[in-house]
Amino acid sequence: QTMSQRHLYPVKLLATLAIASVVSMLLISGDFVFLSSLGWASGPLAIMGFTIYLLVIAAITVVDWRGFLTMNGFLKWKSLTGQQRLFVGCLFVVLNVFFLGVYLLQAYQKYRYYWQLEPLRQKLRIAKQEAALGMIPQTDGNCHKCHQPLQLGAEFCVYCRERVVEQPRICPACYARTLPDARWCPECGTQLDTTV
C-alpha cells in the first residue's frame, strides 16, 4: 500500500498501543529473565503481560485488521500457494512480536507523513473556502508581455507564464549586467543574443 492508503491512527491511540506493547514485552520477558528473583510474582506478571499483548493485537485487528495481516500490503496472501500461506502464517504467529513492531513503525510513519502535509491541506482548505465565497485574487499592474492583469504576489503571469519581474541580461564577454531587452552590452559593446 502507498502511504496515503494506510490507516491513520489518532496520536493517543498510537501512543497507547506502542506503550502497551512495550510494557507487555517487558512483563513477559521479565518473567524469563528474573525467573528466580521474582518468586511468586513471576506467573501473574507474565499472565498480565500476555493479556496486555493480546489486548494490543485485538485493538489493532479491530481498527485495521487488513493492514495488520498484510503488513500494509507487504504480504500478498492471494498470490501465495497453500503451502506458502501455511508457512507464512506460522511465521506470522511465531514472530508476532517482530511483525507488531514493524506494523507500529509503519503506523508512526503514516502519522508523521500526515502531519508533514498539514500546511498543504490547510492551504487547500483556505483556497476552497475563498473560492466558495467568490473571492477573486487581488491584482497588481499588468504583464509587460500580454498586458493582462497580474495577480498580487505572483512570480509568473497566469496568462502567458512570463516572469513578473524581468531578469537582467548578462553579457557573455565581460559578464556585465544590462536591461532585460538590451541588444548590446553597455560596457564592451558586444551584441547580445536576441533569442533570449
N, C-alpha and C positions, 0 to 999 in steps of 0.2 A: 504494500500500500504506500501511496505517497504520504507526505507529512500532513497534507490537508485532509486525507481520508481517515486518519487515525482518530480515535476517541479523545476528546479534550476533557480531562478531569479538572474539577474545581481544585484550587490550590489546597484548601483544607482537607479534602478527601485524599488527594495525592500524598500530602504530608502524613496524614493519619495512616494510610496504607504502608508507606515506606517505614515509618517509625514502628508500627505494629509488626511488620515482617522482621525488622532488625531485632526487636525485643524478643519475638518468638524464637528466632535463631539463637540468640544469646541464652535463653532459658533452656532450649533443647540441648545446645552444645555444652552449656554449663553443667548439665546433668552428667555428661560423659567425662568432662574434664575434671570436675571436682567430685567425682563419684564417692570417694571415701570421706571427704571432709564435710559434705552436706548432711550426711546421716539420714534421718527420717524425712527431711525436706526434699530429698532427691527426686522421689517419684512424683509428688504433687507439682513440683516446678516443671518437670518435663511434660506432664499432662497439661498444665496450664499453657506452656509454650506451644505444644502441639495444637491445642484448642484455638489459641490466638492465630496460629498459622492457618488452620482450616477456615477460620472466620475471614482472614485476608483473602484467601483463594475464593471463598464463597462470594465475598463482596465484589471481587474483580469479575467473576463469571456472571454475576447478576448485572453489572454495569456494562461490561464489554466482553462477553464470552467468545465471540468470534475472533476479536482481535487477540485475545489471550491464547486461544487454542491454535491459532495460525501464526502467532508471534508477529502480528500486524502484517501478514502476507508473506512472511519468510518461509513458513512451512506450507507447501501446496499439497494438501491432503488428497484432493481429487486426482492429481496426476500420479500418486503413489499406488503401487500394486498392493495386494492384500498382505504379502509378506513384509513389504516395506512399511506399511501402515502399522502393523503389529510391532515391528522393531522400533519405529519412531515413537509409537505410543508408550512402549516400555521405557525408552529413554526419557520421554517426557515425564513419566511417573517417577523414575529413579532420580533424574536430575532436575526435579521440580524447583528446587531452591535456585539453581542457576537460571532456569527459564523465568522464574518470578523476578529475579534481579534484572535480567535483560528487559523484560516487559516493563518494569517500573522505570528503568532508564529510558526506554522509548517513550513512555508516557511523559516523563520530565522533559525530554527533547521537544515533544509536541507542545507542551505548556510554554516552554521558553520561546519556541518558534512563533506561537500565537501572540505572545506579548511583545515580541520584536516587531511584529506587523501592526501593532495597535496604533501608532501615529498615522499610518496609511489608512486604516479603517476609519479613524476619526476624521481625517481629511475628506474621505469619500462621503461620510455621513453629512458633514457640513456642506459639501458641494451639492448633494442630493436635496438637502433642506433648502438651500438657496435657490436651486433650480425649481423646486416645487413652489416656492414663493414668487417665482418670476423675477428674481434679482439678476439683472444683466451686469456683467463685469464692467468696471469703470474704464474709460478710455483716456488716453493722454497723447494728443497730437495725431499726425498722420504718417504713414510709411513713406519714406523717401523714394521707393521704387514703384509701388502700386497705388499710393495715395489713399489707401483705406485707413480707417481709424485703428490706432494701436491700443492694445489692452494695457492697462496700467501695470507696470512691473514686469512686462514680458521681455524676454530676450530675443524672440523672433516674431515677425509679423505672422498673424494667424491666417492670412490670405495667400501670401506668396513665399513665406518662410525665409524672407530676407532678415538679416540681423538688424535689430532695432538700433543699436549703437554700431556705427560703421567702424571697422578696424583700419588703422592707418596702414599704408603700404610701406614696404621696406625695400630699399634699393639693393639689388643683388651684387653690385660692385663695391659700394662703400658702406652699406648697411645703415644708411640714413633713413629716418622715418619721414614720411610725407603724407599728404592728404589722400583719402581713400580713392578719389577719382583722378589723381595726378597721372600724367603720361610721361613726365620727365623728372629725373631726380633734381631737387633744388641745389644740392651741393656739388655733384660731379657732372651733371648733365646727361647721364646715361638714360636711354629710353627704357621705360618700364614696360613690362609685359602687359598688354592691353586685354588679354583674355581673363585676367584675374578680376 
